[in-house]
Amino acid sequence: MEMKILITGATGLIGRAVCQLLVNEGHQVVVLSRRQASVISLTGVSAFRWEPETELPPAQAWESVGAVIHLAGESVASTRWTDERKRRIRDSRVKGTRNLVAGMRKSSAPPKILVSGSAVGFYGDRGDEILGESSDPGSGFLSEVCLEWEAEAARARELGVRVAFVRTGVVLSPSGGALEKMLLPFKLGLGGRLGGGKQWFPWIHIEDIVGIFQHALMAAAVDGPINGASPGIVTNEEFTRELAATLNRPVFFPVPEFALRVLMGEMAEVIMASQRVVPRVALDTGYKFKHPNLRQALESLLKMTRRT
């Protein structure tokens, strides 16, 4: 069923791929962005300027919109966390979502569906505990942010909107994100596990995280949280070994946890957290993973890298 879909965060790693898929499927896509000029490169979309933390979306942006995919948020892993950086991470998600839902409330005909971003950071550092969508939130900065973020999105239910939260894991893509940062040291034979390497690593192929957003949009059974992580979850040590083997490179010395904390400060929590996330809702509601196996997923991504 074709519809008009409003998207925020369209210029990010996931947003670009989601826009392209929806346009290819014949949907009409309209984007809210503080950087309208950046949206020009996204073919088949129209754009409205929006400052998420300080204003409601323009009223005309809601015309005939049937669904919203909300991905806007300050990058978590791009720089060391300062107090100001943490404020921006929180406010871009919490205030931005609050203003988005307030805009829906003012619309004469609110959309019927909101698929909002969230993250596996919701669960915190949980060791070997198996984490499904009904698991309790963890503790720490990212857990608190995700809890507030989802609570703001959930307020759209007061308008009769179906709300889904995609708790996204570590997205592997040839076009940026974690894999891009890992490839050079591994190609040089300098890749190694992080810390003890026993922490669970909730990875997902870019095609599958886009597929899960699409599934959450279209499947009425998805209401509430849905984990955006592959069923083929591995530890950091296993991920390191598979990536090195795919590149035909040795596994080098591990990076000690204390060194990560010195280099990255509090942000090291993101890398060292153990999250044994399982995508129960995706599987139970009929989503078929394209890349459930890590080795096959890495081979696919490296082929895509060579083509770009």
C-alpha positions as CSV (number, residue, x, y, z in Angstrom):
1,M,0.0,0.0,0.0
2,E,1.6,3.3,-1.1
3,M,1.4,6.2,1.2
4,K,2.9,9.6,2.1
5,I,5.7,9.1,4.7
6,L,7.4,11.8,6.7
7,I,11.0,11.1,7.7
8,T,13.4,12.8,10.1
9,G,17.1,12.0,10.2
10,A,17.0,11.3,6.5
11,T,20.6,12.3,5.9
12,G,22.0,9.7,8.4
13,L,23.4,6.2,7.6
14,I,20.0,4.5,8.2
15,G,17.9,7.4,7.0
16,R,19.4,7.6,3.5
17,A,18.9,3.9,3.0
18,V,15.3,4.0,4.3
19,C,14.4,6.9,2.0
20,Q,15.8,5.2,-1.0
21,L,13.9,2.0,-0.3
22,L,10.6,3.8,0.2
23,V,11.0,5.9,-2.9
24,N,11.8,2.8,-4.9
25,E,8.6,1.2,-3.6
26,G,6.5,4.1,-4.9
27,H,5.9,5.9,-1.6
28,Q,5.8,9.7,-1.5
29,V,8.6,10.8,0.9
30,V,8.8,14.1,2.7
31,V,11.7,15.0,4.9
32,L,12.1,17.2,7.9
33,S,15.7,18.4,8.3
34,R,17.7,21.3,9.7
35,R,20.0,20.9,6.6
36,Q,17.7,21.2,3.7
37,A,20.6,21.5,1.2
38,S,21.8,18.0,2.3
39,V,18.4,16.5,1.3
40,I,18.8,17.6,-2.3
41,S,21.0,14.5,-2.9
42,L,18.1,12.2,-1.9
43,T,16.2,11.7,-5.1
44,G,12.4,11.6,-5.1
45,V,11.9,13.5,-1.8
46,S,10.7,16.9,-0.8
47,A,12.0,18.7,2.3
48,F,10.9,21.1,5.0
49,R,13.3,22.9,7.4
50,W,13.0,21.9,11.1
51,E,15.0,22.6,14.2
52,P,14.0,19.6,16.3
53,E,15.0,20.9,19.7
54,T,13.4,24.3,19.5
55,E,10.3,24.2,17.3
56,L,7.4,22.2,16.0
57,P,7.5,20.9,12.4
58,P,5.9,23.3,9.9
59,A,2.1,22.7,9.6
60,Q,2.3,22.1,5.8
61,A,4.7,19.2,6.3
62,W,1.8,17.1,7.7
63,E,-0.5,17.4,4.7
64,S,-1.8,13.9,3.8
65,V,1.0,12.1,5.8
66,G,0.0,8.6,6.7
67,A,3.1,7.5,8.7
68,V,6.3,8.9,10.3
69,I,9.7,7.4,10.6
70,H,11.7,9.3,13.2
71,L,15.4,8.9,13.1
72,A,16.8,12.3,14.0
73,G,19.4,12.4,16.8
74,E,22.9,13.6,17.5
75,S,25.6,11.0,16.8
76,V,26.5,9.0,19.9
77,A,29.9,7.7,18.8
78,S,31.5,10.4,16.8
79,T,33.4,12.3,19.5
80,R,34.3,12.0,23.2
81,W,31.5,12.6,25.6
82,T,31.6,16.0,27.3
83,D,28.8,17.4,29.4
84,E,27.8,19.5,26.4
85,R,27.9,16.5,24.1
86,K,25.7,14.5,26.4
87,R,23.2,17.3,26.6
88,R,23.0,17.4,22.8
89,I,22.6,13.6,22.6
90,R,19.8,13.7,25.1
91,D,18.0,16.9,23.9
92,S,18.2,16.0,20.2
93,R,16.2,12.8,21.0
94,V,14.0,13.8,23.9
95,K,13.1,17.4,23.0
96,G,13.1,16.5,19.3
97,T,10.6,13.7,19.8
98,R,8.5,15.8,22.1
99,N,8.2,18.6,19.4
100,L,7.5,16.0,16.7
101,V,4.5,14.5,18.7
102,A,3.3,18.0,19.6
103,G,3.3,18.8,15.8
104,M,1.2,15.7,15.2
105,R,-1.2,16.8,17.9
106,K,-1.7,20.2,16.2
107,S,-2.3,18.5,12.8
108,S,-5.9,18.3,11.6
109,A,-5.4,14.7,10.5
110,P,-2.5,13.0,12.5
111,P,-0.7,10.1,10.8
112,K,-1.7,6.6,11.8
113,I,1.8,5.2,12.4
114,L,5.0,6.4,14.1
115,V,8.1,4.3,13.9
116,S,10.7,5.9,16.2
117,G,14.3,5.2,16.5
118,S,15.7,3.9,19.8
119,A,18.8,1.8,20.6
120,V,20.0,-1.4,22.3
121,G,21.6,1.0,24.7
122,F,18.2,0.8,26.4
123,Y,19.4,-2.4,28.0
124,G,22.7,-1.2,29.5
125,D,25.5,-3.6,30.2
126,R,23.9,-6.9,31.0
127,G,26.6,-9.6,30.7
128,D,25.2,-12.9,29.4
129,E,21.5,-12.2,30.1
130,I,19.3,-12.8,27.1
131,L,17.5,-9.5,26.2
132,G,14.2,-9.6,24.5
133,E,11.9,-6.7,24.0
134,S,10.1,-7.3,27.3
135,S,13.4,-7.1,29.3
136,D,13.7,-4.2,31.8
137,P,15.8,-1.1,31.0
138,G,19.4,-1.0,32.2
139,S,21.3,1.7,34.0
140,G,23.6,4.4,32.8
141,F,23.4,7.5,30.5
142,L,22.3,5.7,27.3
143,S,19.7,3.7,29.1
144,E,18.2,6.8,30.6
145,V,18.2,8.6,27.2
146,C,16.5,5.7,25.4
147,L,13.8,5.4,28.2
148,E,13.0,9.1,27.9
149,W,13.1,9.0,24.1
150,E,10.6,6.1,23.9
151,A,8.4,7.7,26.5
152,E,8.1,10.9,24.4
153,A,7.3,8.8,21.2
154,A,4.7,6.8,23.1
155,R,2.7,9.9,23.8
156,A,1.5,9.7,20.2
157,R,-0.7,6.9,21.3
158,E,-3.0,9.5,22.8
159,L,-3.8,10.5,19.3
160,G,-4.7,6.9,18.2
161,V,-1.3,6.4,16.5
162,R,0.4,3.0,16.5
163,V,3.9,3.5,17.9
164,A,6.9,1.2,17.3
165,F,10.4,1.7,18.7
166,V,13.3,0.1,16.8
167,R,16.1,-0.6,19.3
168,T,18.9,-0.5,16.8
169,G,22.2,-2.4,17.4
170,V,25.6,-1.8,15.7
171,V,24.7,-1.2,12.1
172,L,27.3,-2.6,9.6
173,S,27.4,-0.7,6.3
174,P,29.8,-0.1,3.5
175,S,28.9,3.6,3.6
176,G,29.9,4.6,7.1
177,G,29.4,3.7,10.8
178,A,31.3,1.1,12.8
179,L,32.5,-1.1,10.0
180,E,34.1,1.8,8.1
181,K,36.1,2.7,11.2
182,M,37.2,-1.0,11.7
183,L,38.3,-1.8,8.2
184,L,41.6,0.1,8.0
185,P,43.2,-1.3,11.1
186,F,42.0,-4.8,10.3
187,K,43.3,-4.5,6.7
188,L,46.7,-3.5,8.1
189,G,46.7,-6.5,10.3
190,L,46.3,-4.4,13.5
191,G,42.7,-5.4,14.4
192,G,42.1,-7.0,17.8
193,R,39.3,-7.7,20.3
194,L,38.2,-4.9,22.7
195,G,39.0,-5.6,26.3
196,G,38.3,-9.2,27.3
197,G,36.2,-9.8,24.1
198,K,33.5,-11.7,26.0
199,Q,31.0,-8.9,25.7
200,W,28.1,-9.6,23.4
201,F,28.0,-7.6,20.2
202,P,24.5,-6.9,18.8
203,W,25.4,-6.3,15.1
204,I,23.0,-6.0,12.1
205,H,23.5,-5.6,8.4
206,I,22.3,-2.3,6.9
207,E,19.8,-4.1,4.6
208,D,18.2,-5.8,7.7
209,I,17.9,-2.7,9.8
210,V,16.3,-0.9,6.9
211,G,14.1,-4.0,6.5
212,I,13.1,-3.9,10.1
213,F,12.1,-0.2,9.9
214,Q,10.0,-1.1,6.8
215,H,8.5,-4.1,8.6
216,A,7.6,-2.0,11.7
217,L,6.0,0.5,9.4
218,M,3.8,-2.1,7.5
219,A,3.1,-4.8,10.1
220,A,0.2,-3.9,12.4
221,A,1.4,-6.5,14.8
222,V,4.5,-4.5,15.6
223,D,3.4,-2.2,18.4
224,G,6.0,-1.2,21.0
225,P,9.6,-2.2,21.0
226,I,11.3,-4.3,18.3
227,N,15.0,-5.2,18.5
228,G,17.1,-4.2,15.5
229,A,19.8,-6.8,15.9
230,S,20.7,-10.0,14.0
231,P,19.6,-13.4,15.4
232,G,23.2,-14.5,14.7
233,I,24.6,-12.6,17.7
234,V,28.3,-13.1,18.6
235,T,30.8,-11.9,21.2
236,N,33.3,-9.1,20.4
237,E,36.0,-11.7,20.2
238,E,34.0,-13.8,17.7
239,F,33.2,-10.7,15.7
240,T,36.9,-9.8,15.6
241,R,37.9,-13.3,14.5
242,E,35.3,-13.4,11.7
243,L,36.2,-9.9,10.3
244,A,39.9,-10.8,10.3
245,A,39.2,-14.1,8.6
246,T,37.0,-12.4,5.9
247,L,39.8,-10.0,5.2
248,N,42.4,-12.8,5.3
249,R,44.3,-10.9,8.0
250,P,45.7,-12.0,11.4
251,V,44.0,-11.0,14.7
252,F,46.4,-8.7,16.5
253,F,46.8,-7.7,20.1
254,P,43.6,-6.9,22.1
255,V,42.9,-3.3,23.0
256,P,42.9,-3.2,26.8
257,E,39.7,-1.8,28.5
258,F,41.7,0.8,30.5
259,A,43.2,2.1,27.2
260,L,39.7,2.5,25.7
261,R,38.6,4.4,28.8
262,V,41.6,6.7,28.7
263,L,41.1,7.4,25.0
264,M,37.3,7.7,24.9
265,G,36.2,8.5,28.5
266,E,32.6,7.7,29.3
267,M,31.9,6.9,25.7
268,A,33.9,3.6,26.1
269,E,30.7,2.3,27.9
270,V,29.1,2.0,24.5
271,I,31.8,-0.2,23.1
272,M,32.4,-2.3,26.2
273,A,28.7,-2.9,27.1
274,S,27.6,-6.5,26.7
275,Q,24.1,-6.8,25.2
276,R,22.9,-10.2,24.2
277,V,19.9,-8.9,22.3
278,V,17.5,-11.3,20.5
279,P,15.1,-10.0,17.8
280,R,12.0,-11.9,19.1
281,V,9.4,-9.4,17.9
282,A,10.8,-9.3,14.4
283,L,10.9,-13.1,14.1
284,D,7.5,-13.6,15.7
285,T,5.8,-11.1,13.4
286,G,7.3,-12.6,10.3
287,Y,10.4,-10.6,9.4
288,K,12.8,-12.7,7.4
289,F,16.5,-11.7,7.9
290,K,18.5,-11.4,4.7
291,H,21.8,-11.6,6.6
292,P,21.5,-13.6,9.8
293,N,25.0,-15.1,9.6
294,L,27.9,-12.9,10.4
295,R,30.5,-14.4,7.9
296,Q,28.0,-14.1,5.0
297,A,27.0,-10.6,6.1
298,L,30.6,-9.5,6.2
299,E,31.3,-11.0,2.8
300,S,28.3,-9.2,1.4
301,L,29.4,-5.9,2.9
302,L,32.9,-6.1,1.6
303,K,31.6,-6.8,-1.9
304,M,29.4,-3.7,-1.6
305,T,32.5,-1.7,-0.4
306,R,34.4,-2.7,-3.5
307,R,31.6,-1.5,-5.7
308,T,31.4,2.0,-4.0
